[in-house]
Amino acid sequence: SRHNHSPSNPWRRRGSQQPSSTETQLTSSSYAREYDYETGEHEQERLNRIRRELKPSLGGYRPWSINTSHNRPGSYSLTSKIVIANVAIYALQMVNPSITQMFAKRSDLIMQGKQLYRLFTPMFLHGSVSHLLMNSFSLNNIGPEVERMFGSGRFVATYIAGGVAGNLMSAWYLPNPSLGASGAVFGLMGAYYAFLSQNERLFGRSGQNQMGRITSTLGMNILFGLASPMIDNWAHIGGGIGGAAMAITFGPKLSLLRLPSGGRIIVDKPAVRLPPYIESIPGKVSKRLRKGRRRMQVHRYQSELSAKPWRKNRNRWKNRPRKPVKPLFGE
């Protein structure tokens, strides 16, 4: 089948190479606590506080942890948001078919240096319901794992870089128009393979097994693309190369660091670090969206309240004429 990759927990079944509790004290895995009811502190907030405390003594290294910010109640992962966006855009394509013509990949225009936005927009367009479902299924398989390992900022950058690289290679080798998110999905697969490869010392046998699954999935998809003229195989190859290049350059490069106070932590020092304002964009956008939802809920609750009914009742009893008080018993 085309998409059969289902990544598992990287710390599972590693034998002697499995990290100790001190090595993973900054990781927020499936068994880590999500909320401390004694301190009122969320797990991600605790990790951020630890990062701030250790930052002066770590130099260029950053404490690394698995991203679990989307596990909070009422929050969605970036992968889910991308899937929802693809579904919404496909609905717009059905309502207005000219959108497909305006934003699909056009090799002739791209190679002439015109309408270069077509390198970006095709990764959010789809040609049919089956095409949308297949890409959404693949993205939902590989996306959450890459998002947990890379973090929000590098996940978005890798997804976009894979899609753009796939469309660029497709424009170079294939003159036909094309669209779809498969190039970006292949970018995530290539990035995850490169991430496991350069951190093989930490992930051990589990990482090797996952690399084997990714290799077989990529190979089967490329062979399937060669057999079908309707599949843009160049976009898949370009996306995988672009994603792998992003992971090697900007992706997490992990190592164990011994603390002066004792114990060891997992730190990340990529070859090139993305600017902090780029890495923080997804978090800032999500924070503003949450604030907007809270304001809308507050305004809705306020609009449902009646306009000071107690004052009306008070005025009604205040203006009511008083009757003289009569004694109950005569003197």
NORURVEN-V424333 format. One record per backbone hydrogen bond with DSSP energy under -1.0 kcal/mol. NH is the residue of the N-H (numbers start at 1). CO is the residue of the C=O. Records with the same first field share a line. If there is no record, write none. Layout:
NH = CO, CO
This chain:
12 = 9
17 = 14
18 = 15
24 = 20
27 = 24
32 = 29
36 = 41
40 = 36
43 = 34
46 = 42
47 = 43
48 = 44
49 = 45
50 = 46
51 = 47
52 = 48
53 = 49
54 = 50
55 = 51
61 = 58
62 = 268
64 = 266
67 = 148
71 = 68
72 = 69
75 = 72
81 = 77
82 = 78
83 = 79
84 = 80
85 = 81
86 = 82
87 = 83
88 = 84
89 = 85
90 = 86
91 = 87
92 = 88
93 = 89
94 = 90
95 = 91
96 = 92
99 = 96
102 = 98
103 = 99
104 = 100
105 = 178
110 = 106
111 = 107
113 = 110
114 = 109
118 = 115
119 = 116
120 = 117
121 = 117
123 = 120
124 = 121
125 = 122
132 = 128
133 = 129
134 = 130
135 = 131
136 = 132
137 = 133
138 = 134
139 = 135
140 = 136
142 = 138
143 = 139
146 = 142
147 = 143
148 = 144
149 = 145
150 = 146
151 = 147
155 = 151
156 = 152
157 = 153
158 = 154
159 = 155
160 = 156
161 = 157
162 = 158
163 = 159
164 = 160
165 = 161
166 = 162
167 = 163
168 = 164
169 = 165
170 = 166
171 = 167
172 = 168
173 = 169
174 = 170
180 = 122
185 = 181
186 = 182
187 = 183
188 = 184
189 = 185
190 = 186
191 = 187
192 = 188
193 = 189
194 = 190
195 = 191
196 = 192
197 = 193
198 = 194
200 = 197
202 = 199
203 = 199
204 = 200
208 = 204
209 = 205
210 = 206
211 = 207
212 = 208
213 = 209
214 = 210
215 = 211
216 = 212
217 = 213
218 = 214
219 = 215
220 = 216
221 = 217
222 = 218
223 = 219
224 = 220
225 = 221
226 = 222
227 = 223
231 = 228
233 = 231
236 = 232
237 = 233
238 = 234
239 = 235
240 = 236
241 = 237
242 = 238
243 = 239
244 = 240
245 = 241
246 = 242
247 = 243
248 = 244
249 = 245
250 = 246
255 = 267
257 = 265
259 = 263
262 = 259
265 = 257
267 = 255
268 = 62
269 = 253
272 = 249
278 = 275
279 = 275
280 = 276
281 = 278
284 = 280
285 = 281
286 = 282
287 = 283
288 = 284
289 = 285
290 = 286
291 = 287
292 = 288
293 = 289
294 = 290
295 = 291
296 = 292
297 = 293
298 = 294
299 = 295
300 = 296
301 = 297
302 = 298
303 = 299
304 = 300
308 = 306
312 = 308
313 = 309
314 = 310
315 = 311
316 = 312
317 = 313
318 = 314
319 = 315
